[in-house]
Amino acid sequence: MEISSLRWSTHFLQRDNSRNSKIEKSSQQESRHGQIAFQVPETVDSPVDFSAITPRDLRELAWQNYQAGKIDQETYATLSEELPTHAIDAQGQLIDLSQVTDETGFDFHDYYRNQLEIAMSLGDTRRADVLRSVMAFLNV
């Protein structure tokens, strides 16, 4: 007659049960992976209207594009700088910008186009190159 330890047989049964539970858990996890728990809605990149954007929104958009590597540092710095209180357009007329705040919509497309024309007429190639990259960003 053979005597076996009860402790050993109980331990053996526990080990066998743990194997079964692992198998059951993995099958539950597999079924969970097949289900979509959260889906990010697709966003359609609508073109930004740079003729009526606020300075704050332009800075945020420029920052996002700079972080993504889509624009260089000079372009970002130009887009994020504060507007002067007065500017001159391409025809030489004085424009009062003192009423433009961070919450006011402003026509940045025309503003930077005029600044590009002025820089080109003055022969400031460095500034004109930066403003060309700004205009390329605005025309996207």
C-alpha positions as CSV (number, residue, x, y, z in Angstrom):
1,M,0.0,0.0,0.0
2,E,1.3,3.4,-1.0
3,I,0.8,6.5,1.2
4,S,0.7,9.8,-0.5
5,S,0.7,13.2,1.1
6,L,-2.6,15.1,1.1
7,R,-0.7,18.3,0.9
8,W,1.0,17.2,-2.3
9,S,-2.3,16.2,-4.0
10,T,-4.0,19.4,-3.0
11,H,-1.1,21.4,-4.3
12,F,-1.3,19.4,-7.5
13,L,-5.0,20.2,-7.9
14,Q,-4.4,23.9,-7.3
15,R,-1.7,23.9,-9.9
16,D,-4.0,22.2,-12.4
17,N,-6.8,24.7,-11.6
18,S,-4.5,27.6,-12.1
19,R,-3.6,26.3,-15.5
20,N,-7.3,26.2,-16.5
21,S,-8.0,29.7,-15.2
22,K,-5.1,31.1,-17.2
23,I,-6.6,29.6,-20.3
24,E,-10.0,31.0,-19.6
25,K,-8.6,34.5,-18.9
26,S,-6.7,34.6,-22.1
27,S,-9.8,33.6,-24.1
28,Q,-11.7,36.5,-22.4
29,Q,-8.9,38.9,-23.2
30,E,-8.9,37.8,-26.8
31,S,-12.6,38.5,-27.1
32,R,-12.0,42.0,-25.5
33,H,-9.3,42.8,-28.1
34,G,-11.8,42.1,-30.9
35,Q,-14.2,44.8,-29.5
36,I,-13.7,48.5,-30.1
37,A,-13.8,50.2,-26.8
38,F,-13.2,53.7,-28.0
39,Q,-13.0,55.1,-31.4
40,V,-11.5,58.5,-32.2
41,P,-13.7,60.4,-34.7
42,E,-12.1,61.3,-38.0
43,T,-11.6,64.9,-38.4
44,V,-11.6,66.6,-41.7
45,D,-9.0,69.3,-42.0
46,S,-11.0,72.3,-43.1
47,P,-9.0,75.2,-44.5
48,V,-8.5,78.0,-42.1
49,D,-9.8,81.4,-43.1
50,F,-6.7,83.6,-42.5
51,S,-8.8,86.6,-43.5
52,A,-10.8,86.5,-40.3
53,I,-8.6,84.7,-37.7
54,T,-7.8,86.1,-34.3
55,P,-4.1,86.7,-33.4
56,R,-4.4,84.1,-30.6
57,D,-5.7,81.4,-33.0
58,L,-3.0,82.2,-35.4
59,R,-0.3,81.8,-32.7
60,E,-1.8,78.5,-31.6
61,L,-2.0,77.2,-35.2
62,A,1.6,78.4,-35.8
63,W,2.8,76.7,-32.6
64,Q,1.1,73.4,-33.7
65,N,2.7,73.5,-37.1
66,Y,6.1,74.4,-35.6
67,Q,5.9,71.5,-33.2
68,A,4.9,69.2,-36.1
69,G,7.9,70.4,-38.1
70,K,5.8,71.9,-40.9
71,I,7.2,75.4,-40.5
72,D,10.7,76.7,-39.4
73,Q,11.5,78.9,-36.5
74,E,11.7,82.1,-38.4
75,T,8.2,81.6,-39.8
76,Y,6.9,80.7,-36.4
77,A,8.4,83.8,-34.8
78,T,6.9,86.0,-37.5
79,L,3.5,84.5,-37.2
80,S,3.5,84.7,-33.4
81,E,4.9,88.2,-33.0
82,E,2.5,90.9,-31.8
83,L,1.0,93.2,-34.4
84,P,2.3,96.8,-34.4
85,T,-0.2,99.6,-33.5
86,H,0.3,101.1,-37.0
87,A,1.5,99.6,-40.3
88,I,1.9,100.7,-43.9
89,D,0.3,98.8,-46.7
90,A,1.8,98.3,-50.1
91,Q,0.2,101.5,-51.4
92,G,1.9,103.5,-48.7
93,Q,-1.3,104.2,-46.7
94,L,-1.1,104.1,-42.9
95,I,-3.2,101.4,-41.3
96,D,-4.4,101.7,-37.7
97,L,-4.1,98.3,-35.9
98,S,-4.5,99.6,-32.4
99,Q,-8.0,98.1,-32.2
100,V,-6.9,94.6,-33.0
101,T,-6.7,92.4,-29.8
102,D,-6.2,88.7,-29.2
103,E,-10.0,88.2,-29.6
104,T,-10.5,90.3,-32.7
105,G,-10.7,88.7,-36.1
106,F,-8.0,90.2,-38.5
107,D,-7.1,89.7,-42.1
108,F,-3.6,88.3,-41.7
109,H,-3.5,87.2,-45.3
110,D,-3.6,90.7,-46.7
111,Y,-1.4,92.1,-43.9
112,Y,1.5,89.7,-44.6
113,R,1.0,90.0,-48.4
114,N,1.4,93.8,-48.0
115,Q,4.4,93.3,-45.8
116,L,6.0,91.0,-48.4
117,E,5.5,93.6,-51.1
118,I,7.0,96.3,-49.0
119,A,10.0,94.1,-48.1
120,M,10.6,93.2,-51.8
121,S,10.3,96.9,-52.9
122,L,12.8,97.9,-50.2
123,G,15.2,95.1,-51.3
124,D,15.2,93.4,-47.9
125,T,15.7,89.9,-49.2
126,R,16.1,88.3,-45.8
127,R,12.7,89.6,-44.6
128,A,11.1,88.9,-47.9
129,D,12.2,85.2,-47.7
130,V,10.7,84.9,-44.3
131,L,7.5,86.5,-45.4
132,R,7.4,84.2,-48.5
133,S,7.4,81.2,-46.1
134,V,4.7,82.9,-44.1
135,M,2.6,83.4,-47.2
136,A,3.2,79.7,-48.2
137,F,1.9,78.7,-44.7
138,L,-1.2,81.0,-45.1
139,N,-2.0,79.7,-48.6
140,V,-2.1,76.1,-47.6
